[in-house]
Amino acid sequence: MLENKITDPMFDISVLAVENCCKPSKGPIRTGVGFLDHMVDQFNSHAQIGVSLQITSKSISSNEDDFKSHDEYINRFASFDQAEIQSLVGATLGTEFRRLLDQACPVNGSSSYRSHFGCPLDEALVYCTLDFEPTAPDGALEVYSLAPYGKFPALGRRMLGHLQIHTLESAFWSSMAKSSGLKIRLEKLSGDNAHHIVESSFKAFSRALRNLLDGVDTTLNTEEKETPKNNAKLDALYGPKSANWEESMALMRTAAVSRKTKETSIEAELKMDGGISGVSVSTGIPIIDSFYTTMFKAAAMSVKIACTGDLWIDDHHTSEDVSIAVGQVIAQALGTKAGLNRMWSATSSAVSVIVDLSNRPMLTTHKLTEILVGSNVEVCDGLALEMWEHVLDSLVVQARMTCHVVVVPSGSQGEEKVRQTMHSLAEAFGEALRYCAAVDQRRAGSTASSKGTLAV
């Protein structure tokens, strides 16, 4: 890299393009800090806001030929205090996002808009809540609780590659909030990997911003403990009369699995047909039948599952193998996942399920075990409670998705509490799967990923 002899560099954005619902090829993202480039690219992939920009300095060359390597060029500003760069990028993009928000969120009776999203990476879960008041001149970073960034070292990391992450809160996000007019809350629920904590925060913000621009709110209603129903904007975007629904149905996605072992014999057929062919689940375990019936009805998918298992031994083999087969037919039917929405967050009663069709299988549960143990029940409707984590893990791993299950604890106990919890989990899982699997025509068949592919 060129000798750093500048004590007070002046930076400017020489190229900037920000367009809603497209990913322009007008230019690259060049902030001068490689990891920050990667984070800004999340707006392209997950907010569907085409961003290209380049930061320049009067003191430092922007000519790649002046550097010894491509890495040095990409990170040419990394050795300076990055607060100025992060503030510049955050404020500039925030101003552009405000322009898009003013177009999408007109002044109405309440003059207030809200959206919410949790990004379920395999090693982190960060929630983002956005509030926007069109008449308010400035926004604010109300909550930023991501630290520590991992546990190695004990107080967390301060650098990611060449990115100074300890200035993200005060520089990037505070500037973004103020200039965009957004009230931003970024809250880490779990995560020990710094890369994924930061990435999850940018993806969660991107998805929440997309929902805000679309007029879609998946925020948990703390009084009714459920997400808003009859969301007209959501229905217009993905409902049965929408263009996205028609294209989803036109794909005619189906799959079938026949699984036979000495322990179980299973036939499973799945049609992503809007649920018109119906749901039939027969496994010999009443609560498993109820769980998958509820899940697939909420997912607007048709399924036939028939299992004969060695229930004279116990419930383990049947519940496990059925979930394996269900996961396999989901994965087969989804195919490459190109052009799909990919991520969604849904809540039913006190259970939230956040799903990412990531091809990186991972199940993380938050408070579910505590609820099941607290019920003081060994077996409920044919299934030992110790099996539920295994059932869900088998489903998620075989479906090749990342899934976080978040349960709000309550004081009630007994079998009815177990039934209510698993019913709510099935409803939320199915709703999340429905919108993850939905085609989004704005993606024009491209994969919702900054990698450009979900291949592992």
N, C-alpha and C positions, 0 to 999 in steps of 0.2 A: 504494500500500500504506500501511497505517497507520504512523505514526511509530514507528521502532524506538528506544524509550527503555528497554527492559528489558535488564538486564545478565545476569540469571539466570532465564530463563523456566522454568516448570514445565509439563511436558507430561503428558498422560494419554490413554489410549485409552478413549473414551466409548462407542463402539459396536464390537463385535467378533463376527463369525460365521465359523466355520471348519468346513466339512462335507466329508466324504470323498465322492468320486465324484459330485459335483454342483456346479453353479454357481448359488448362490442369488441371488435378487434382493432380498435383505433390505436392501441398502444399498450405496452406492458405496465406493470406496477413496479415502480422503482423508487422506493423511499430512501435507499442508501443503507437500509438495515434489512438483511435477508428475511429474518423471522417476521418482521413487521409486514413485509411484502406478503408473506404467507397468510397472515391474519387478515389483511385487507382483502385478499382474494376470497375470503369466506363470504363477503358481501356479494360477490359474483355468483358463487355457487349456492348460497343458502338464502340470501335476501332477494335473489334474482334482480339485483341492481348492478348493471354493468359499470364497473369502475376501472378506469385506467388513469394513472398519474405518474409524474416524475418530479422528484425534488432535485433542485440544482443549487449550487453555491457559487458565488463569485470567486471564492478562494480555492475551490477544489474542482478538478476536472470531472466532466461527465462523459468523457471519451473512454470507452473500455480499453482502447489501445494504450492508454497511459498507465495501465495497471499490469502487474506481473501475471495475474490470474483472474479468471471470471469471478472467483469467490471474493477476491479483494475489491473488484469493481462493484459487485452486488452489495458489499458491506463497507463501502467507501466512507460512510459517515459514522460508522459504529464506534470509533474511538473517541468521539466527542460526547459531551453531555447530551443525551438523547431527548431530554425534556422538551427542548425547542422543536425538534423534529416531530415528536409525538403530539405536541400541542398543535403544531401547524397542520398535521394530517387530520387529527381529530376535529379541529375547528372547521377546516375546509370541507371535509366530508359531512360534518354536521350541518353546515349551511346548505349544502346540496340536498341532504335528506329533508331538511325543513321545507325546501321548495317542493319536494315530492309530497310531503305530508300536507302542506297547505292545499295542494290539488286534490288529495284523496280524502281529507278530513275537513269538510266545510264547517263553518259555525252553525250549530244547531241549537235545539232547546237547552240541552245540558252543557254544550260546548266542552265536552270531555270525552276522550277516547282512551281505551285501555286494551292492551294485549299482553300475553304471557306465554312463555315457552321454556321448557326444560330440555337441554341438549344431552342425550344419553350416550356419551362416549363410554367405551368399555372400561376406562380407568378414571372417570370423573362424571359428575352430574352437577351442572350449574343451571340455576333458574334465572331467567330474565323477565322482569315485569316492566312494561313501558306505559306511562301515562302521558297523554298529549292534550293540551288545551290550546286550540287555535289562536285564542286571543292573548295568550301569555307570551311575552317577548322572549323570555329565557327559560331554559330548563335547568335541571340540577341532577347531579349524581347523588341520589338519596341514600343508597346502600351499596357498599362495595366490600363484600366479605369473602374474598378468595384466598387470602393468606391463611396458613403458610402454603407456599408453593412447593408441595412435596415435603418429604421428611429426611432427605439427604442433602445437606446437613440438617440438624435437628430443627433449626429455625427456618428452614425452607431455602430454596434457591433464589438468587438475585439476578441471574443471567440465564437466558435460553438461547443457546448459540451466541449470537452477537447482540441480542435484544436485552436491554436493561428493563426487566419486568417490574422493578420496584418503583418506577415512575409512571406505570400505566394508569394507576388510579388518579394521581394528581395532574398528569399531563394529558394523556390521550382521552380517557373517558370523561374527565371533568370538562375538557374543552368540547368534546362531542356533545355532551348533555346540554351545555350552555347554548351552543350555537344552533342545535337542532330544535330546541324548545321542549325536548323530552325530559320527563322525570324518569330516571333510570335506576333500577334496582338489580344488582347482580349478586346472587347469593349461592355459595357453594354448599351443596348438601353432602357431597362426598368426593374424595379424590386425593391420591397421594403422588400422582405423577404430574410434575409442573407443566410439561408440554400439553397434556390433555386438559389440565385445569384452565389454562389460558385459551386453548383452542375451543373448549366447551363454552367459555364465556362469549367468545366472538360468534360462534355458531348459534348459541341461544339468542343473543341480541339480533343476529341476522334473521332468524326465523320469527322472532317476536315482531321485528320491524316489518317483515313481509306480511304477517297477519294484520298488523295495524294498517298497512296500506290497503289490504284486502277487506278491511272491516270485520275481521274474524277475531273473536275473543275466546280463548280456552281457559280463562282465569277461573280458579276455584272460587265459588261463592261461599264465603266462610260461614254465612248464616244457614244456607240451605245445604251446604256441603255437596254441591254438584255443579258441574259446568253449565253455563247458560244453554237452555234448550231452544229449539226452533230459531236458531241463528240464521236469519234470512240470507245474509251475505255468504255464510258457509254453504248453505243449501244451493245458492245460485252458482257457487264456484264448483262444488263437487256433488250436488244432489242429483236425483234421478232425471231431472229435466235439463241438466247442464251439458255443455259440449264435452267436458271432461268425462262425465259419466258415460256418454255415448261412445267416446273413444275407448274407455276402459272396457265396455261391453263388447266392442268390436274386436278386441284382442282375443276374445273367446278362450281365456286362460283356464285350462283344466289340468288335472293330474290325478293319477291313481297309483296306489301302493298296495301290493299284496305281500304280507309279511307272515311267514310261518316258521315257528320253532317248536321244540318239544314242549314249550311252556305256553305259547299263545298262537292263535291263528287269527289274523286281522286282515280285513279288506277295507280300504279307505279310498273314497273318491271325492274330489273337490272341484267345484265349478265356481269361478268368480263371475257369477251371472246376475248379481244383484239380489240373490236369494230367492229367485222365482221358482227354483226346483225344490226348495224346502230343505229342512235339516232333519236327519234321522241318525241318532247315536244310540247304540246298544252295546254296552261293554260288560254288563253284569254288576257294575259298581254304580249305584244310584247317583252319588254326588259327582262322579266323573261324567256320567251321561248329562246331568244338569249343567255342569260347567261348560262342556264343549257345545251343547245346544245353545246356551245363552251367548257364548262367545261368537259363534258363527252367525247367529241371528243379528247380533250387534255389528258384525263385520259385513253384513249384506252379502254373504257367500252361502252357497248351497253345499251340503256335505252329507255323505252316507258313510257311517263308520259302524262296522260290525266286528265284534271281537268275541272269540271263545277262548277263555283262559283258564289256568289252573287255580281257580279260586278256592278249590278244596285244600290248597296249600296255604295261600294268603293272598292279599291284594297287590303285592309288590310287582310281580311280573306283568300282570294285566295293565295296571295303571302306567307303569314305565313304558311298556311296548306300545300301548295306544298313543302315548304322547310322542314317542319317537316317530310313529307312522304319521301322526297329524303334522308334526314339524316337517317331515319329508314331503308331504303333498303340498304344503304351503310353499316350500322352497322351490319345488319343481314348477308349480303353477306361476310363480312370480318371474321365473326366468332370469334374464340379465338385470332386470329392474330399471332399465334405461327409460327415461322419460317419466318416471314415477315421482310422486311427492317425497317419498323415502322416509321422512320423520314425522311423528305426530305425538301429541301429549293429550291424554283423555282422563277424565275423572268421573267416578260414579260413587256417590255417597262419600265415604272417607278414604277411598282407595284411588290413587293415581297410577297410571301406567304410561310410561314414556318409551316409545319403540323407535328403533332405527334399523332399517333394512340394510345393515352395514356389511354383511358377509363376515363380520368379526363377532362370532357368537360369545355372548356374555350375559348372564343373569345376575343382577344385584337386587337384593330385597332390603328394604328399610322398614324395620318394625314389624314385618310380617311374622317372623318367628316369635317375637314378643307377644303378639296378639294370639297366636295359636297356643303357645305355652300357657298364656294367661287364661285361656278358656277352660283349663283344667279338664280337658277331654282327651281320651286316648284314640277313639275311633268315632267318626261321624259319617253316617250314611254309607257305610261300606268301605271307607278309606281311613287308614291310620293317619293321624295328623302329621307324623314324621315324614310321610311320603310327599307332602305338598311341595316342598322345595325341590325334591327330585323330579316330580312331575313337571313342574314349570321349567326346570333346567333342561330336561330332556326335550321339551317342546321348543325352547328358545335355541338350543344348540343345533338341533336338526333343521330348524327353520332359518338358521344362519342370520340371526338378528341380535342386536344389542337391546336389552330390555331392563329398565329399572322399575321396580314395583315399590310404591311409597304408600304406607298405611299410617293413618292418624290413629294413635291408640285411644281406646276408651275403656271405661271401667266395667262394662258388661262382660259376662262370661257365659259358658255353656254351649251346647250344640247349636242353638239358634244363632249365636254370635258367629260361629264358624260358617254356618250356611250364608248368613248375610255378607260376611267378609268375602267369601269365595264367589258369591253371586256378583257382588260389586266388582271384584277383580276381573271376572269373566266379561262383564259389560264394558269395563274400561279397556281391557285388552282388545276386545273385538272392535270397539270404536277406533282405537289407535291404529289397529291393523287395517281397518277400512280406509282411513285417510292416508296411511303410508302407501297402500297399494294403489291408490287412485292415480290415474294419469293426470299430469299437469301439462296442458298443451303449450304453455309458455316455454317449456323446456325444449320443445321441438325434438323430442326423442333423445336428448342428451342426458347423461347421468348426473344426478345431483351430488357432485363431489368435486372438490378442488383438485383431486387426483385425475379426474376425467374417467375413472373407472372404479367399480367396486370389487374388481377381481383381487383376490388375495395373493 
